[in-house]
Amino acid sequence: MQTAPKLLLLVLGLALLMTLSYAVQFNATVTNDVGTRLPGTKVQILVGNTTLSEKTTALLDDKAKAVFDLTPGVYFVRLLRMDYPDHVFMLNITKDTEFAFIMNNKKSTYSLFGRIAVDTQDWVGKKINLIDDKNTVVRSSTIQAGGIFLIDSVWPDTEYHLRLDSGDSRYNTPTFSYVETGAHYMEIGTETIPIQIINNTPLLSQVGQPALYSILSVQLKAGDRPMAGQNVSVSTPRGKYGLVSDDKGMVYVQAAAGGDYVFTWETQEVKMSVPMPPTPPAPQKNETGNGENNPAPIAPAAQPPSTPSTNGAMVLTVAGVFLLGAVIVIAVVFIFFIAPKMMKAMNKGSEKKEEKMPEVSAKTPEKAADAVEKKEETSKQAEHARHHGAKHKAHKKK
């Protein structure tokens, strides 16, 4: 009964001896980018985002050094120091190793480190890709044991997503963007960072709904990647044509007639049925039911809009012309014939009045002479009055 405890102690001792003999020494030395030693720097050994061991560098052998005893494996090494962004490195430590780390306090990018939390054994040795907003691979990292990865030199304030390729499928993370430099950890395949699975099998699919005289289009994609430069044939009611997919994987044809349009790529087909144009209505049957077609009803002839008669207007116009002519003739006759006669008659009447003035008795020569002088003076006054009146009329006309 006493042999059992002794046997157990022997087994534990052997296990401890094997563990100690299997441990490797890892020496971490730290400087800045100009070679200055940085004692007092915190050095963490991580498994995933869990801290396995932590030490602070001290001046040993004229170096800022921290010493660790580790079992062989792949680890993250994180460096933390005041006024410096975090620095993360990934190392596969299989033997006694001394590694010189450099910290840069003006680092403008960040490191992305993390672990794939699902089926990690299936991902070891494969690539994980950093994809920008133009769907371009900008960085890649090989996945290590335990599903861990590290991607360096990632620009802040830029949208990315991570992509894993496996067979005919792609696994994408949601889009992310970090503002801070340093280091950021991602655990892929969790509720926080789920994976979207996309099948990479090429697929020819319909885009939009068919309609007469519209543009019919199909798209050829492998997962989320458009397949450009692919030969796609299309059979239409008017013949068969060969098309080539553009950079978006699209091909187009116009639905110039109703009927079936069949797009074909390798063994895949997409069929679209375009409605036929509407047919004219059938002729109506007569009411007697004898099967004879009634002629289409004839619409009454359109009546021009009523307009007032122009005969009356023409009569009025002619009468107005004659009336105007008569007025002009009367005016001419009056000016050239009647008016001169009237003026002449008026002048004669004036002269008669002057002659009818009372005669002066000429009993004596003196009196007779006086009468003659008075008559001449009266005649001069009358002439002067006519002359003054004529000047006054002329002045008024001016």
C-alpha positions as CSV (number, residue, x, y, z in Angstrom):
1,M,0.0,0.0,0.0
2,Q,3.0,2.3,0.6
3,T,4.3,1.7,-2.9
4,A,1.5,3.8,-4.6
5,P,2.5,7.2,-3.1
6,K,6.1,6.5,-4.0
7,L,5.2,5.6,-7.6
8,L,3.0,8.8,-7.8
9,L,5.9,11.0,-6.6
10,L,8.3,9.3,-9.0
11,V,5.9,10.1,-12.0
12,L,5.5,13.7,-10.9
13,G,9.2,14.1,-10.5
14,L,9.9,12.7,-14.0
15,A,7.2,15.0,-15.5
16,L,8.8,18.0,-13.8
17,L,12.2,17.0,-14.9
18,M,11.0,16.6,-18.5
19,T,9.3,20.0,-18.4
20,L,12.3,21.8,-17.1
21,S,14.5,20.1,-19.6
22,Y,12.1,21.0,-22.4
23,A,12.0,24.7,-21.5
24,V,13.8,27.3,-23.6
25,Q,15.2,30.6,-22.6
26,F,14.0,33.7,-24.3
27,N,15.9,37.0,-23.9
28,A,14.1,40.2,-25.0
29,T,16.3,43.4,-25.4
30,V,14.6,46.7,-26.1
31,T,16.0,49.9,-27.8
32,N,14.4,52.9,-29.6
33,D,14.7,53.6,-33.3
34,V,18.1,55.4,-32.8
35,G,19.6,52.6,-30.7
36,T,19.1,54.0,-27.2
37,R,18.5,51.3,-24.5
38,L,15.1,51.4,-22.9
39,P,15.2,49.9,-19.4
40,G,11.9,50.0,-17.6
41,T,9.9,48.8,-20.7
42,K,7.2,46.3,-19.9
43,V,7.4,43.0,-21.9
44,Q,4.4,40.7,-22.1
45,I,4.3,37.2,-23.5
46,L,0.7,36.5,-24.8
47,V,-1.3,33.5,-25.9
48,G,-4.0,35.0,-27.9
49,N,-4.9,38.1,-25.9
50,T,-4.1,36.4,-22.6
51,T,-0.9,37.4,-20.7
52,L,1.2,34.3,-20.0
53,S,4.1,36.1,-18.5
54,E,5.2,39.7,-17.9
55,K,8.6,41.3,-17.0
56,T,10.3,44.7,-17.1
57,T,13.6,45.3,-18.8
58,A,16.6,46.0,-16.7
59,L,20.3,46.8,-17.6
60,L,21.9,43.4,-17.9
61,D,25.1,42.7,-19.9
62,D,25.0,46.4,-21.0
63,K,21.5,45.9,-22.5
64,A,17.9,46.7,-21.5
65,K,16.9,43.0,-21.1
66,A,14.1,40.8,-19.8
67,V,14.6,37.0,-19.5
68,F,11.8,34.4,-19.9
69,D,11.6,30.6,-19.6
70,L,9.1,29.3,-22.1
71,T,8.0,26.1,-23.7
72,P,8.5,26.0,-27.5
73,G,5.6,27.6,-29.4
74,V,4.3,30.6,-31.2
75,Y,3.7,33.7,-29.0
76,F,2.8,37.4,-29.2
77,V,5.3,39.7,-27.5
78,R,3.8,43.1,-26.5
79,L,5.9,46.1,-25.5
80,L,4.4,48.9,-23.4
81,R,6.2,52.1,-22.4
82,M,5.2,55.6,-21.4
83,D,5.0,58.0,-24.4
84,Y,5.3,55.2,-26.9
85,P,2.5,53.5,-28.8
86,D,2.1,49.7,-28.1
87,H,4.3,47.4,-30.2
88,V,3.3,43.8,-30.9
89,F,5.4,41.1,-32.5
90,M,4.7,37.4,-33.3
91,L,7.5,34.9,-32.7
92,N,7.9,31.2,-33.1
93,I,10.2,30.3,-30.2
94,T,11.7,26.7,-30.5
95,K,15.1,27.1,-28.8
96,D,17.1,29.5,-26.7
97,T,16.6,32.9,-28.4
98,E,17.6,36.5,-27.9
99,F,15.6,38.9,-29.9
100,A,16.2,42.7,-30.2
101,F,13.0,44.7,-30.2
102,I,12.9,48.3,-31.5
103,M,10.2,50.8,-30.3
104,N,9.3,53.9,-32.4
105,N,7.6,56.7,-30.5
106,K,6.5,58.3,-33.9
107,K,4.8,55.3,-35.3
108,S,2.1,56.3,-37.8
109,T,0.5,52.9,-38.4
110,Y,-0.9,50.1,-36.2
111,S,-0.4,46.3,-35.9
112,L,-3.5,44.1,-36.1
113,F,-3.0,40.8,-34.2
114,G,-5.6,38.2,-33.3
115,R,-6.9,34.7,-33.4
116,I,-9.4,32.7,-35.4
117,A,-11.7,31.2,-32.9
118,V,-13.4,28.5,-35.0
119,D,-11.7,25.4,-36.5
120,T,-8.2,26.8,-35.9
121,Q,-6.6,23.6,-37.1
122,D,-8.1,24.0,-40.6
123,W,-6.5,27.5,-41.0
124,V,-2.9,26.8,-40.0
125,G,-0.5,27.6,-42.8
126,K,-3.2,29.5,-44.9
127,K,-3.3,33.2,-45.6
128,I,-5.4,35.8,-44.0
129,N,-5.8,38.9,-46.2
130,L,-6.4,42.6,-45.3
131,I,-8.8,44.0,-47.9
132,D,-9.3,47.7,-48.5
133,D,-12.5,49.5,-49.6
134,K,-11.6,48.9,-53.3
135,N,-11.7,45.1,-52.6
136,T,-7.9,45.0,-53.1
137,V,-5.5,42.8,-50.9
138,V,-3.1,45.3,-49.2
139,R,-1.5,43.0,-46.6
140,S,-1.3,39.2,-45.9
141,S,-0.2,37.0,-43.0
142,T,0.3,33.3,-42.6
143,I,-1.9,31.8,-39.9
144,Q,0.2,30.1,-37.1
145,A,-0.6,27.2,-34.7
146,G,-3.6,28.1,-32.5
147,G,-5.1,30.2,-35.4
148,I,-3.1,33.3,-34.5
149,F,-2.0,35.9,-37.0
150,L,-0.3,39.4,-37.1
151,I,-0.6,42.0,-39.8
152,D,1.8,45.0,-39.6
153,S,1.7,48.6,-41.0
154,V,-2.1,49.1,-41.2
155,W,-3.1,52.7,-41.8
156,P,-5.4,54.4,-39.2
157,D,-8.8,55.9,-40.1
158,T,-9.1,53.6,-43.2
159,E,-11.9,51.0,-43.8
160,Y,-10.7,47.4,-44.1
161,H,-12.0,43.9,-43.7
162,L,-10.3,40.5,-43.3
163,R,-10.8,37.6,-45.7
164,L,-9.9,33.9,-45.5
165,D,-10.0,31.7,-48.5
166,S,-10.8,28.0,-48.2
167,G,-11.7,25.9,-51.3
168,D,-14.7,27.4,-53.1
169,S,-15.7,29.5,-50.1
170,R,-14.6,32.8,-48.7
171,Y,-14.9,34.0,-45.1
172,N,-15.2,37.8,-44.6
173,T,-15.2,39.8,-41.4
174,P,-17.3,43.0,-41.0
175,T,-15.6,46.3,-42.0
176,F,-13.5,48.0,-39.4
177,S,-11.4,51.1,-38.9
178,Y,-9.2,52.2,-36.1
179,V,-8.0,55.7,-35.4
180,E,-5.3,55.1,-32.8
181,T,-1.8,53.9,-33.8
182,G,-0.1,51.1,-31.8
183,A,-1.8,47.6,-31.8
184,H,-5.3,46.2,-31.9
185,Y,-6.5,42.7,-31.2
186,M,-9.3,40.8,-33.0
187,E,-10.9,37.6,-32.1
188,I,-12.5,36.3,-35.4
189,G,-15.5,34.1,-35.4
190,T,-17.1,35.4,-32.2
191,E,-20.3,37.4,-31.7
192,T,-18.2,40.6,-31.7
193,I,-16.5,39.8,-35.0
194,P,-18.6,37.2,-36.9
195,I,-17.6,35.5,-40.1
196,Q,-19.7,35.8,-43.3
197,I,-19.3,32.8,-45.5
198,I,-19.4,33.4,-49.3
199,N,-19.4,30.6,-51.8
200,N,-16.7,31.1,-54.5
201,T,-18.5,28.8,-57.1
202,P,-19.1,30.8,-60.3
203,L,-22.7,31.8,-60.7
204,L,-24.5,33.4,-63.6
205,S,-27.5,35.3,-62.3
206,Q,-30.3,37.6,-63.7
207,V,-30.2,41.3,-63.0
208,G,-33.5,43.2,-63.0
209,Q,-36.8,42.3,-64.6
210,P,-37.4,41.8,-68.3
211,A,-39.5,44.2,-70.3
212,L,-40.1,44.8,-74.0
213,Y,-37.5,47.3,-75.4
214,S,-35.6,47.3,-72.1
215,I,-31.9,46.3,-71.6
216,L,-31.6,42.7,-70.3
217,S,-28.5,41.9,-68.2
218,V,-26.9,39.1,-66.3
219,Q,-23.9,39.0,-64.0
220,L,-21.2,36.4,-63.6
221,K,-19.5,36.3,-60.2
222,A,-17.3,33.9,-58.2
223,G,-18.4,34.6,-54.6
224,D,-18.2,38.3,-54.3
225,R,-15.7,38.6,-57.2
226,P,-17.0,39.7,-60.6
227,M,-15.6,37.5,-63.4
228,A,-14.5,39.8,-66.3
229,G,-13.6,38.8,-69.8
230,Q,-15.9,35.7,-69.9
231,N,-17.6,34.6,-73.1
232,V,-21.4,34.5,-72.6
233,S,-23.7,33.6,-75.5
234,V,-27.3,34.8,-75.7
235,S,-30.1,33.3,-77.8
236,T,-32.8,35.8,-78.8
237,P,-36.0,35.7,-81.0
238,R,-33.9,37.3,-83.8
239,G,-30.8,35.2,-83.5
240,K,-27.8,34.1,-81.4
241,Y,-25.0,36.4,-80.3
242,G,-21.7,36.1,-78.5
243,L,-20.9,38.6,-75.7
244,V,-18.0,39.2,-73.3
245,S,-18.5,40.2,-69.6
246,D,-17.2,43.6,-68.5
247,D,-15.1,44.4,-65.4
248,K,-18.3,44.0,-63.3
249,G,-19.0,40.6,-64.8
250,M,-22.0,42.0,-66.7
251,V,-23.3,41.4,-70.2
252,Y,-26.2,43.3,-71.8
253,V,-28.6,42.9,-74.7
254,Q,-31.7,44.9,-75.8
255,A,-35.1,43.3,-75.8
256,A,-36.0,44.4,-79.3
257,A,-38.8,41.8,-79.6
258,G,-41.0,39.7,-77.4
259,G,-40.0,36.1,-76.6
260,D,-37.4,34.1,-74.8
261,Y,-33.8,35.3,-74.2
262,V,-31.4,32.6,-73.0
263,F,-27.9,33.6,-71.6
264,T,-25.4,30.7,-71.5
265,W,-22.0,30.4,-69.7
266,E,-20.4,27.0,-69.8
267,T,-23.1,24.7,-68.3
268,Q,-25.1,27.5,-66.7
269,E,-28.2,29.2,-68.3
270,V,-30.4,32.1,-67.4
271,K,-33.7,32.4,-69.3
272,M,-35.8,35.6,-69.5
273,S,-39.2,35.8,-71.1
274,V,-40.1,39.1,-72.5
275,P,-43.8,39.8,-72.9
276,M,-45.1,40.0,-76.5
277,P,-46.5,43.4,-77.7
278,P,-50.3,43.7,-77.2
279,T,-52.4,42.3,-80.1
280,P,-55.2,44.5,-81.7
281,P,-58.7,43.8,-80.4
282,A,-60.8,41.2,-82.4
283,P,-63.7,42.5,-84.6
284,Q,-67.1,42.6,-82.9
285,K,-69.9,40.2,-84.0
286,N,-73.3,41.5,-85.2
287,E,-76.3,41.4,-82.9
288,T,-78.0,38.7,-85.0
289,G,-75.4,36.2,-84.1
290,N,-75.0,34.9,-87.6
291,G,-71.2,35.0,-87.3
292,E,-70.8,37.8,-89.8
293,N,-68.7,40.7,-88.7
294,N,-70.3,44.0,-88.3
295,P,-68.5,46.8,-90.0
296,A,-66.7,49.0,-87.5
297,P,-68.9,52.0,-86.6
298,I,-68.0,55.0,-88.5
299,A,-67.5,58.1,-86.4
300,P,-69.5,61.1,-87.6
301,A,-67.5,63.5,-89.6
302,A,-66.0,66.2,-87.5
303,Q,-67.7,69.5,-88.0
304,P,-65.5,72.5,-88.4
305,P,-66.1,75.1,-85.7
306,S,-68.7,77.6,-86.6
307,T,-67.3,81.0,-87.7
308,P,-69.2,84.2,-88.5
309,S,-70.0,84.9,-92.1
310,T,-67.7,87.2,-93.9
311,N,-70.3,88.5,-96.5
312,G,-71.6,91.2,-94.2
313,A,-68.1,92.3,-93.3
314,M,-67.2,92.6,-97.0
315,V,-70.3,94.7,-97.7
316,L,-69.5,97.1,-94.8
317,T,-65.9,97.4,-96.0
318,V,-67.0,98.3,-99.6
319,A,-69.5,100.8,-98.3
320,G,-66.9,102.4,-96.1
321,V,-64.6,102.8,-99.0
322,F,-67.3,104.5,-101.1
323,L,-68.2,106.8,-98.3
324,L,-64.6,107.8,-97.7
325,G,-64.3,108.5,-101.5
326,A,-67.4,110.7,-101.5
327,V,-66.1,112.7,-98.5
328,I,-62.8,113.3,-100.3
329,V,-64.6,114.4,-103.5
330,I,-66.8,116.8,-101.6
331,A,-63.8,118.3,-99.8
332,V,-61.9,118.8,-103.1
333,V,-65.0,120.5,-104.7
334,F,-65.5,122.7,-101.7
335,I,-61.8,123.8,-101.6
336,F,-61.3,124.5,-105.2
337,F,-64.7,125.6,-106.4
338,I,-67.1,126.7,-103.7
339,A,-64.7,128.3,-101.3
340,P,-63.2,130.8,-103.9
341,K,-66.7,131.9,-104.9
342,M,-67.7,132.5,-101.3
343,M,-64.6,134.6,-100.7
344,K,-65.3,136.6,-103.8
345,A,-68.9,137.2,-102.8
346,M,-67.8,138.4,-99.4
347,N,-65.4,140.9,-100.9
348,K,-68.1,142.4,-103.1
349,G,-70.5,142.8,-100.2
350,S,-67.9,144.7,-98.3
351,E,-67.3,147.1,-101.2
352,K,-71.1,147.8,-101.5
353,K,-71.3,148.7,-97.9
354,E,-68.5,151.3,-98.4
355,E,-70.4,152.8,-101.4
356,K,-73.6,153.1,-99.4
357,M,-72.1,155.4,-96.8
358,P,-74.2,158.7,-96.5
359,E,-73.3,161.2,-99.2
360,V,-71.9,164.6,-98.1
361,S,-73.8,167.6,-99.4
362,A,-71.5,169.7,-101.6
363,K,-73.2,173.0,-101.5
364,T,-69.9,174.8,-101.4
365,P,-66.6,173.9,-102.9
366,E,-64.9,173.8,-99.4
367,K,-67.5,171.4,-98.1
368,A,-67.3,169.3,-101.2
369,A,-63.6,169.1,-100.9
370,D,-64.0,168.2,-97.2
371,A,-66.4,165.5,-98.1
372,V,-64.0,164.1,-100.7
373,E,-61.2,164.1,-98.2
374,K,-63.3,162.3,-95.6
375,K,-64.4,159.7,-98.1
376,E,-60.7,159.1,-99.1
377,E,-59.7,158.9,-95.4
378,T,-62.6,156.5,-94.7
379,S,-61.5,154.3,-97.7
380,K,-57.9,154.3,-96.4
381,Q,-59.0,153.3,-93.0
382,A,-61.0,150.5,-94.4
383,E,-58.1,149.3,-96.5
384,H,-55.8,149.5,-93.5
385,A,-58.3,147.5,-91.4
386,R,-58.4,144.8,-94.1
387,H,-54.6,144.7,-94.3
388,H,-54.3,144.5,-90.5
389,G,-56.9,141.7,-90.3
390,A,-55.1,139.8,-93.0
391,K,-51.8,140.1,-91.0
392,H,-53.5,139.0,-87.8
393,K,-54.9,135.9,-89.5
394,A,-51.6,135.0,-90.9
395,H,-50.0,135.5,-87.5
396,K,-52.6,133.1,-85.9
397,K,-52.0,130.5,-88.6
398,K,-48.3,130.6,-87.8
